[in-house]
Amino acid sequence: MDEETSDAQGFCGLLCPMCLECDIARHYGECFCWPLLPGSTFALRIGTRERHKIRGTLCEDWLAVHCCWPFSICQVARELKMRTSQLYEIYAAPLTKETFI
């Protein structure tokens, strides 16, 4: 992930956290209006933490969402970017004449 994308995402999350949350919901295949539902940010945060096996507790999630909502959205977006943009190299052994026989 390049710094410009990260900075733009951070500004978007702080200036319009609802827009960033809509983008995260779209990433998960949820409805565009998902962020308008009560408790959606909390559910999104818990879902992200469980999918990617990020340590934390429900209490920590609740505090983050209810005390620092915009920062919580930025954190979820950053974690998703870090964890879904990793490329894995697949190594294929070259074929030898013996495998054709």
GROMACS elastic network, one bead per residue, 0.5 to 0.9 nm:
[ bonds ]
;  ai    aj funct       b0    kb
    1     4     6  0.85498   500
    1     5     6  0.69392   500
    1     6     6  0.71312   500
    1    81     6  0.73109   500
    1    82     6  0.73046   500
    1    85     6  0.72742   500
    1    86     6  0.89333   500
    2     5     6  0.56531   500
    2     6     6  0.65213   500
    2     7     6  0.88598   500
    3     6     6  0.50160   500
    3     7     6  0.60127   500
    3     8     6  0.85155   500
    4     7     6  0.50924   500
    4     8     6  0.60613   500
    4     9     6  0.84370   500
    5     8     6  0.51657   500
    5     9     6  0.60391   500
    5    10     6  0.85336   500
    6     9     6  0.50947   500
    6    10     6  0.61371   500
    6    11     6  0.87147   500
    6    78     6  0.74944   500
    6    81     6  0.87153   500
    7    10     6  0.50172   500
    7    11     6  0.62122   500
    7    12     6  0.85147   500
    8    11     6  0.51937   500
    8    12     6  0.60594   500
    8    13     6  0.85183   500
    9    12     6  0.50629   500
    9    13     6  0.60940   500
    9    14     6  0.86585   500
    9    20     6  0.75527   500
    9    74     6  0.73178   500
    9    77     6  0.77799   500
    9    78     6  0.81666   500
   10    13     6  0.50797   500
   10    14     6  0.62299   500
   10    15     6  0.85504   500
   10    71     6  0.85937   500
   10    74     6  0.59344   500
   10    75     6  0.88319   500
   10    77     6  0.86941   500
   10    78     6  0.84377   500
   11    14     6  0.51417   500
   11    15     6  0.58805   500
   11    16     6  0.79820   500
   11    17     6  0.89621   500
   11    74     6  0.88258   500
   12    15     6  0.52577   500
   12    16     6  0.53835   500
   12    17     6  0.64788   500
   12    18     6  0.89900   500
   12    19     6  0.73054   500
   12    20     6  0.63656   500
   12    74     6  0.84769   500
   13    16     6  0.54061   500
   13    18     6  0.75918   500
   13    19     6  0.74037   500
   13    20     6  0.54826   500
   13    21     6  0.79404   500
   13    70     6  0.59112   500
   13    71     6  0.72533   500
   13    72     6  0.89412   500
   13    73     6  0.64326   500
   13    74     6  0.53584   500
   13    77     6  0.85837   500
   14    17     6  0.57227   500
   14    20     6  0.89926   500
   14    70     6  0.54491   500
   14    71     6  0.69354   500
   14    73     6  0.86044   500
   14    74     6  0.75045   500
   15    18     6  0.89696   500
   15    70     6  0.82411   500
   16    19     6  0.55315   500
   16    20     6  0.68492   500
   16    21     6  0.89037   500
   16    70     6  0.80853   500
   17    20     6  0.51273   500
   17    21     6  0.60622   500
   17    22     6  0.85703   500
   17    69     6  0.79656   500
   17    70     6  0.53722   500
   17    71     6  0.84486   500
   17    73     6  0.65086   500
   17    74     6  0.77632   500
   18    21     6  0.50127   500
   18    22     6  0.61430   500
   18    23     6  0.86848   500
   18    35     6  0.67437   500
   18    36     6  0.83816   500
   18    70     6  0.84847   500
   18    73     6  0.85827   500
   19    22     6  0.51023   500
   19    23     6  0.63936   500
   19    24     6  0.88167   500
   19    35     6  0.88708   500
   20    23     6  0.50479   500
   20    24     6  0.63130   500
   20    25     6  0.86655   500
   20    73     6  0.71245   500
   20    74     6  0.77436   500
   20    77     6  0.76741   500
   21    24     6  0.50103   500
   21    25     6  0.61322   500
   21    26     6  0.85412   500
   21    34     6  0.85301   500
   21    35     6  0.62378   500
   21    41     6  0.76251   500
   21    44     6  0.87921   500
   21    73     6  0.63704   500
   21    74     6  0.86696   500
   21    76     6  0.89695   500
   21    77     6  0.81445   500
   22    25     6  0.50419   500
   22    26     6  0.61363   500
   22    27     6  0.86407   500
   22    30     6  0.88361   500
   22    31     6  0.84550   500
   22    32     6  0.58548   500
   22    33     6  0.71894   500
   22    34     6  0.70624   500
   22    35     6  0.61285   500
   23    26     6  0.50172   500
   23    27     6  0.62764   500
   23    28     6  0.88647   500
   23    32     6  0.80511   500
   23    77     6  0.88736   500
   24    28     6  0.65412   500
   24    29     6  0.88073   500
   24    30     6  0.86938   500
   24    44     6  0.83808   500
   24    73     6  0.87400   500
   24    76     6  0.82503   500
   24    77     6  0.66964   500
   24    80     6  0.83806   500
   25    28     6  0.51797   500
   25    29     6  0.63418   500
   25    30     6  0.50929   500
   25    31     6  0.68926   500
   25    32     6  0.67759   500
   25    33     6  0.86092   500
   25    34     6  0.66220   500
   25    35     6  0.74700   500
   25    44     6  0.77266   500
   26    30     6  0.54335   500
   26    31     6  0.67605   500
   26    32     6  0.63424   500
   26    34     6  0.88762   500
   27    30     6  0.74949   500
   29    32     6  0.87934   500
   30    33     6  0.83320   500
   30    34     6  0.65512   500
   31    34     6  0.53099   500
   31    35     6  0.87268   500
   32    35     6  0.75454   500
   32    36     6  0.89189   500
   33    36     6  0.55354   500
   33    37     6  0.74338   500
   34    37     6  0.57124   500
   34    40     6  0.65671   500
   34    41     6  0.89087   500
   35    38     6  0.77595   500
   35    39     6  0.83979   500
   35    40     6  0.55710   500
   35    41     6  0.66586   500
   36    39     6  0.88377   500
   36    40     6  0.73632   500
   37    40     6  0.55538   500
   37    41     6  0.86179   500
   38    41     6  0.80090   500
   38    42     6  0.88635   500
   39    42     6  0.52729   500
   39    43     6  0.62537   500
   39    44     6  0.86334   500
   40    43     6  0.50355   500
   40    44     6  0.59690   500
   40    45     6  0.84994   500
   41    45     6  0.60713   500
   41    46     6  0.85643   500
   41    65     6  0.68343   500
   41    69     6  0.82029   500
   41    72     6  0.84290   500
   41    73     6  0.75340   500
   42    45     6  0.52102   500
   42    46     6  0.62344   500
   42    47     6  0.85454   500
   42    58     6  0.89332   500
   42    61     6  0.67547   500
   42    62     6  0.65039   500
   42    64     6  0.88447   500
   42    65     6  0.62032   500
   42    66     6  0.85390   500
   43    46     6  0.51490   500
   43    47     6  0.59442   500
   43    48     6  0.84892   500
   44    47     6  0.50886   500
   44    48     6  0.60927   500
   44    49     6  0.85560   500
   44    76     6  0.82046   500
   45    48     6  0.51947   500
   45    49     6  0.61637   500
   45    50     6  0.86399   500
   45    61     6  0.68379   500
   45    65     6  0.82278   500
   45    72     6  0.79990   500
   45    73     6  0.80604   500
   45    76     6  0.63582   500
   46    49     6  0.50888   500
   46    50     6  0.61092   500
   46    51     6  0.85179   500
   46    57     6  0.87040   500
   46    58     6  0.73630   500
   46    61     6  0.69499   500
   47    50     6  0.52205   500
   47    51     6  0.59852   500
   47    52     6  0.85325   500
   48    51     6  0.52250   500
   48    52     6  0.61588   500
   48    53     6  0.81819   500
   48    54     6  0.79688   500
   48    76     6  0.71238   500
   48    79     6  0.82399   500
   48    80     6  0.75967   500
   49    52     6  0.55277   500
   49    53     6  0.56756   500
   49    55     6  0.70831   500
   49    56     6  0.75260   500
   49    76     6  0.85027   500
   49    79     6  0.89034   500
   50    54     6  0.64333   500
   50    55     6  0.83833   500
   51    54     6  0.79416   500
   52    79     6  0.88615   500
   52    80     6  0.86732   500
   52    83     6  0.75660   500
   56    59     6  0.83638   500
   56    60     6  0.64976   500
   56    61     6  0.73742   500
   57    60     6  0.51992   500
   57    61     6  0.63001   500
   57    62     6  0.86290   500
   58    62     6  0.60563   500
   58    63     6  0.85750   500
   59    62     6  0.50820   500
   59    63     6  0.61674   500
   59    64     6  0.85894   500
   60    63     6  0.51497   500
   60    64     6  0.61062   500
   60    65     6  0.85965   500
   61    64     6  0.51776   500
   61    65     6  0.61482   500
   61    66     6  0.85107   500
   61    72     6  0.85157   500
   62    65     6  0.52710   500
   62    66     6  0.59636   500
   62    67     6  0.81798   500
   63    66     6  0.53111   500
   63    67     6  0.55885   500
   63    68     6  0.76869   500
   64    67     6  0.55147   500
   64    68     6  0.54052   500
   64    69     6  0.65958   500
   64    71     6  0.78462   500
   64    72     6  0.57267   500
   65    68     6  0.56661   500
   65    70     6  0.80331   500
   65    71     6  0.81766   500
   65    72     6  0.55954   500
   65    73     6  0.79405   500
   66    69     6  0.57976   500
   66    72     6  0.87971   500
   67    72     6  0.88474   500
   68    71     6  0.54481   500
   68    72     6  0.60172   500
   68    73     6  0.88000   500
   69    72     6  0.50214   500
   69    73     6  0.63729   500
   69    74     6  0.87959   500
   70    73     6  0.52560   500
   70    74     6  0.63835   500
   70    75     6  0.87236   500
   71    74     6  0.50160   500
   71    75     6  0.61129   500
   71    76     6  0.86926   500
   72    75     6  0.50837   500
   72    76     6  0.63207   500
   72    77     6  0.86723   500
   73    76     6  0.52093   500
   73    77     6  0.61998   500
   73    78     6  0.85936   500
   74    77     6  0.50888   500
   74    78     6  0.60650   500
   74    79     6  0.86130   500
   75    78     6  0.50681   500
   75    79     6  0.61658   500
   75    80     6  0.85958   500
   76    79     6  0.51628   500
   76    80     6  0.61861   500
   76    81     6  0.86378   500
   77    80     6  0.51401   500
   77    81     6  0.61802   500
   77    82     6  0.86579   500
   78    81     6  0.51092   500
   78    82     6  0.61708   500
   78    83     6  0.85911   500
   79    82     6  0.51468   500
   79    83     6  0.60422   500
   79    84     6  0.83779   500
   80    83     6  0.52282   500
   80    84     6  0.57501   500
   80    85     6  0.80154   500
   81    84     6  0.55095   500
   81    85     6  0.57266   500
   81    86     6  0.84977   500
   82    85     6  0.57860   500
   82    86     6  0.67605   500
   83    86     6  0.60430   500
   84    87     6  0.82653   500
   92    95     6  0.88328   500
   95    98     6  0.81512   500
   95    99     6  0.65394   500
   95   100     6  0.81439   500
   96    99     6  0.56243   500
   96   100     6  0.72539   500
   97   100     6  0.54382   500
   97   101     6  0.68817   500
   98   101     6  0.53952   500
